[in-house]
Amino acid sequence: MASFLSLLTGTLIAAGMTSGLGADAMESYGWRIPFLLAIPLGIAGLYIRRRISDTPNFTRLREEGGLSRTN
């Protein structure tokens, strides 16, 4: 469900920007705008990921060496 919603959101943003800016503006500079908008979202995601603690079960398994490594 999340991948569908993200695809739908991206498509709607691209369609809205293309209709709002026009095809020429999208080709010259408009395609950069979504990347600039994603920077704060990436920073927020990184902040959240660093601040969330692991579950007690995962912490116990890590301390006991019960986790398998995948490469």
Sequence and secondary structure as in RCSB ss.txt:
>XXXX:A:sequence
MASFLSLLTGTLIAAGMTSGLGADAMESYGWRIPFLLAIPLGIAGLYIRRRISDTPNFTRLREEGGLSRTN
>XXXX:A:secstr
 HHHHHHHHHHHHHHHHHHHH HHHHHHTGGGHHHHHHHHHHHHHHHHHHH    HHHHHHHHHT      
